[in-house]
Amino acid sequence: MNITTFFSKSWNDGSGYGGDWSVRVNLHDSSEISRLPNGESSLYFYIAEEEGSQIRISRNDASGLAASGHRHDIGHWQIHISAENNTFFHYAGFRTGNMHNITQLVQNSLIVQERKLQLPDTYEKSSNIVVFQVLGRNHLQLDVTFLAGVDEKKFSVQSRLERLSGIRLDETLKVQEQSFDKRFENAYKLDNKELSSFGATNAVEIGKAALSNLLGGISYFYGQSLISIPSKEQKHHRESFWKYWPAALYSAVPCRSFFPRGFLWDEGFHQIIISRWDRNLTYDIVGHWLDLLNVDGWIPREQILGEEARVRVPDEYILQHTDNANPPTLFLPLHGLKTCYLYCDFFLCPAADIALASLESGKENNAERAFLEKTFPRLQAWFGWFNRTQAGTFPGTYYWHGRSITDKELNAKSLSSGLDDYPRASHPSADERHVDLRCWMALAAKSMVMIAKIIGAPHEEYEAMSQVLSDFDVLNQLHYDRKRGRYYDYGNHTEKVKLEWDNFFDPRTGQVQQVLRRVVSGRPKLQLVPQFGYVSLFPFIVKLIPADSQILEAHLNLIQSEKLLWTSYGLRSLATTSSIYNRRNTEHDAPYWRGPVWINMNYLVLSSLHYYSQEPGPYKDAAASVYKQLRANLISNVARRYNEVGYIFEQYDHTKEGEGKGARPFTGWSSLILLIMAEQYQR
């Protein structure tokens, strides 16, 4: 079953706040439909009034009027639904104060109808939720038009409706599609790329699918996060959580079907793509995220706002912890702004007088400079919070807080790092040093210097910190294993850890049960943690390795090694030589960042390979060769899997010939395949 949606919006005389809009939904023929009873399929359109105001429904209205109501912000509104002649309509209206159980309400009403896929055509008094069902055979086309600020005495509802439905909508969508195609090519320039040799003969189609689904997932959320009360303060409270203030969030999402909410570190990757399409969108979205800073400078890493969002999330992930961070990826899209490029061009090439003149005058970049000026105080607070709360015991070191040992986990997760089950030190402690976090802080410090200089703010403090965190010798002293030639975390660690089945008597059932428990057979000690994978590549990713260093040559060799990370489908997340490679973390947790190929990390590696391939040095050609082959592998596999099933996936399984796995369609950071095809990378 293939569902295609189109959206058009307009502001007409009389339109209320937000304007009028129309959605066209096409449900296309497929083998699945023919297996449905009588070849019928159904589409359900939900309308919910969260403030509780009544939604009125209309029956047999010649104009297609289906529902109407009133809101204080947009005035009177109407929704019109039209469909082809071979369709049937049914409806149900509900009165409820809960927005999180609409699906259950609909399912319960269908069960009343003897399991027929038909709504009961009933309407509860003062319903604030209305669901319309459209049934048809083989093919469905549905137009849903919303009119805001309806006042029939002054303005023609019919003329506004005609602009957004039927033949006029056909014409509008055609013009918009042509405009989208032109704008897409101007932004990403795929027509100039030779991609057919990678099996991506339809690269433009794949790129448009990635971008349009990413943009289509941009959503507005409103509600309150639940914040875990620190253990030292819990004795003063009856509840185990506080409620964050009611907050709005405008954000893209990783996956509309499985992760329909905002994730902090995901959003930085999303905005690398979106900023090239519409920088105003990026300004708005980044601004919303930074507005979530509390007085200490902390941002909840996962935005689970309200009951409707919470019902989709396991209990263990709902509470946000004020000492837990998330990678500061919002700095990544800032480097894509024109003013930041001019800054980089000038300081990389001091003879670039034109770049300097543009940087100083700012005539062409007033909007970007204004955005950076408004953003900078929030970035200062955020950066300061990282330095106060995530610092290690040794100067210049950092570690992800929030790890704790349980007897059921092979290795304590570091959800705050974004790399969830990626193996760290076997025994979490304050002595840990996480090389990826140190590199993120180096990137953030460099970004703070850049922004401060652009807007004319004091930068000396950030300059000093940037120099310390970019010091190659210090980095090597803290994290480099000279014997193995690799960068590692540091912590209290032993390799002698495994999961074993344990028998225990369960008093609830009166039976002997089995559970996987963690067994430690070796004494941990402070040492470098010999787990090679994405984390080990961060000094390379952040470009801290000098272009003439033999360590760079070693890393190019490590990246290419099929015994470690290299596959025909992209770089796997953990080396096959790792003791935890592809191993479950608990009885129920399959390996996540312990083998599968992830597009966002491969994009970062490609960005660095591209950089080193253009930097003067003895390994320039080698970097170019690795870059070319890795890019080809990624494009080839994503294109092949997309052409097979029509999806872009969360991860790709290197053990099953690059099959897509995990959530789908995952058009969050996996949409970076568009920039990989376009060869657009971060400076």
Rosetta blueprint (number, residue, H / E / L):
1 M L
2 N E
3 I E
4 T E
5 T E
6 F E
7 F E
8 S E
9 K E
10 S E
11 W L
12 N L
13 D L
14 G L
15 S L
16 G L
17 Y L
18 G L
19 G L
20 D E
21 W E
22 S E
23 V E
24 R E
25 V E
26 N E
27 L E
28 H E
29 D L
30 S L
31 S H
32 E H
33 I H
34 S H
35 R L
36 L L
37 P H
38 N H
39 G H
40 E E
41 S E
42 S E
43 L E
44 Y E
45 F E
46 Y E
47 I E
48 A E
49 E L
50 E L
51 E L
52 G L
53 S L
54 Q L
55 I L
56 R E
57 I E
58 S L
59 R L
60 N L
61 D L
62 A L
63 S L
64 G L
65 L E
66 A E
67 A E
68 S E
69 G E
70 H E
71 R E
72 H L
73 D L
74 I L
75 G E
76 H E
77 W E
78 Q E
79 I E
80 H E
81 I E
82 S E
83 A E
84 E L
85 N L
86 N L
87 T E
88 F E
89 F E
90 H E
91 Y E
92 A E
93 G E
94 F E
95 R L
96 T L
97 G L
98 N L
99 M L
100 H L
101 N L
102 I H
103 T H
104 Q H
105 L H
106 V H
107 Q H
108 N H
109 S H
110 L H
111 I H
112 V H
113 Q L
114 E L
115 R L
116 K L
117 L L
118 Q L
119 L L
120 P L
121 D L
122 T E
123 Y E
124 E L
125 K L
126 S L
127 S L
128 N L
129 I E
130 V E
131 V E
132 F E
133 Q E
134 V E
135 L E
136 G E
137 R E
138 N L
139 H L
140 L E
141 Q E
142 L E
143 D E
144 V E
145 T E
146 F E
147 L E
148 A E
149 G L
150 V L
151 D L
152 E L
153 K L
154 K L
155 F L
156 S L
157 V H
158 Q H
159 S H
160 R H
161 L H
162 E H
163 R H
164 L L
165 S L
166 G H
167 I H
168 R H
169 L H
170 D H
171 E H
172 T H
173 L H
174 K H
175 V H
176 Q H
177 E H
178 Q H
179 S H
180 F H
181 D H
182 K H
183 R H
184 F H
185 E H
186 N H
187 A H
188 Y H
189 K L
190 L H
191 D H
192 N H
193 K L
194 E L
195 L L
196 S H
197 S H
198 F H
199 G L
200 A L
201 T L
202 N L
203 A H
204 V H
205 E H
206 I H
207 G H
208 K H
209 A H
210 A H
211 L H
212 S H
213 N H
214 L H
215 L H
216 G H
217 G L
218 I L
219 S E
220 Y E
221 F E
222 Y E
223 G E
224 Q L
225 S L
226 L E
227 I E
228 S E
229 I L
230 P L
231 S H
232 K H
233 E H
234 Q H
235 K H
236 H H
237 H L
238 R L
239 E L
240 S L
241 F E
242 W E
243 K E
244 Y L
245 W L
246 P L
247 A E
248 A E
249 L E
250 Y E
251 S E
252 A L
253 V L
254 P L
255 C E
256 R L
257 S L
258 F L
259 F E
260 P L
261 R L
262 G E
263 F E
264 L H
265 W H
266 D H
267 E H
268 G H
269 F H
270 H H
271 Q H
272 I H
273 I H
274 I H
275 S H
276 R H
277 W H
278 D L
279 R H
280 N H
281 L H
282 T H
283 Y H
284 D H
285 I H
286 V H
287 G H
288 H H
289 W H
290 L H
291 D L
292 L L
293 L L
294 N L
295 V L
296 D L
297 G L
298 W L
299 I L
300 P L
301 R L
302 E E
303 Q E
304 I L
305 L L
306 G L
307 E H
308 E H
309 A H
310 R H
311 V L
312 R L
313 V L
314 P L
315 D H
316 E H
317 Y H
318 I L
319 L L
320 Q E
321 H L
322 T L
323 D L
324 N L
325 A L
326 N L
327 P L
328 P L
329 T L
330 L L
331 F H
332 L H
333 P H
334 L H
335 H L
336 G L
337 L L
338 K H
339 T H
340 C H
341 Y H
342 L H
343 Y H
344 C H
345 D H
346 F H
347 F H
348 L H
349 C L
350 P L
351 A L
352 A L
353 D H
354 I H
355 A H
356 L H
357 A H
358 S H
359 L H
360 E H
361 S H
362 G L
363 K H
364 E H
365 N H
366 N H
367 A H
368 E H
369 R H
370 A H
371 F H
372 L H
373 E H
374 K H
375 T H
376 F H
377 P H
378 R H
379 L H
380 Q H
381 A H
382 W H
383 F H
384 G H
385 W H
386 F H
387 N H
388 R H
389 T H
390 Q L
391 A E
392 G L
393 T L
394 F L
395 P L
396 G L
397 T L
398 Y E
399 Y L
400 W L
401 H L
402 G L
403 R L
404 S L
405 I L
406 T L
407 D L
408 K L
409 E L
410 L L
411 N L
412 A L
413 K L
414 S L
415 L H
416 S H
417 S H
418 G L
419 L L
420 D L
421 D L
422 Y L
423 P L
424 R L
425 A L
426 S L
427 H E
428 P L
429 S L
430 A L
431 D L
432 E L
433 R E
434 H L
435 V H
436 D H
437 L H
438 R H
439 C H
440 W H
441 M H
442 A H
443 L H
444 A H
445 A H
446 K H
447 S H
448 M H
449 V H
450 M H
451 I H
452 A H
453 K H
454 I H
455 I H
456 G L
457 A L
458 P L
459 H L
460 E H
461 E H
462 Y H
463 E H
464 A H
465 M H
466 S H
467 Q H
468 V H
469 L H
470 S L
471 D L
472 F H
473 D H
474 V H
475 L H
476 N H
477 Q H
478 L H
479 H H
480 Y E
481 D E
482 R L
483 K L
484 R L
485 G L
486 R E
487 Y E
488 Y L
489 D E
490 Y E
491 G E
492 N E
493 H E
494 T L
495 E L
496 K L
497 V E
498 K E
499 L E
500 E E
501 W E
502 D E
503 N E
504 F E
505 F E
506 D E
507 P L
508 R L
509 T L
510 G L
511 Q E
512 V E
513 Q E
514 Q E
515 V E
516 L E
517 R E
518 R E
519 V E
520 V E
521 S L
522 G L
523 R L
524 P L
525 K E
526 L E
527 Q E
528 L E
529 V E
530 P L
531 Q L
532 F L
533 G E
534 Y H
535 V H
536 S H
537 L H
538 F H
539 P H
540 F H
541 I H
542 V L
543 K L
544 L L
545 I L
546 P L
547 A L
548 D L
549 S L
550 Q H
551 I H
552 L H
553 E H
554 A H
555 H H
556 L H
557 N H
558 L H
559 I H
560 Q H
561 S L
562 E L
563 K L
564 L L
565 L L
566 W L
567 T L
568 S L
569 Y L
570 G L
571 L L
572 R E
573 S L
574 L E
575 A L
576 T L
577 T L
578 S L
579 S L
580 I L
581 Y L
582 N L
583 R L
584 R L
585 N L
586 T L
587 E L
588 H L
589 D L
590 A L
591 P L
592 Y L
593 W L
594 R L
595 G L
596 P L
597 V E
598 W L
599 I H
600 N H
601 M H
602 N H
603 Y H
604 L H
605 V H
606 L H
607 S H
608 S H
609 L H
610 H H
611 Y H
612 Y H
613 S H
614 Q H
615 E L
616 P L
617 G L
618 P L
619 Y L
620 K H
621 D H
622 A H
623 A H
624 A H
625 S H
626 V H
627 Y H
628 K H
629 Q H
630 L H
631 R H
632 A H
633 N H
634 L H
635 I H
636 S H
637 N H
638 V H
639 A H
640 R H
641 R H
642 Y H
643 N H
644 E H
645 V H
646 G L
647 Y L
648 I L
649 F L
650 E L
651 Q E
652 Y E
653 D E
654 H H
655 T H
656 K H
657 E L
658 G L
659 E E
660 G E
661 K E
662 G L
663 A L
664 R L
665 P L
666 F L
667 T L
668 G L
669 W H
670 S H
671 S H
672 L H
673 I H
674 L H
675 L H
676 I H
677 M H
678 A H
679 E L
680 Q L
681 Y L
682 Q L
683 R L
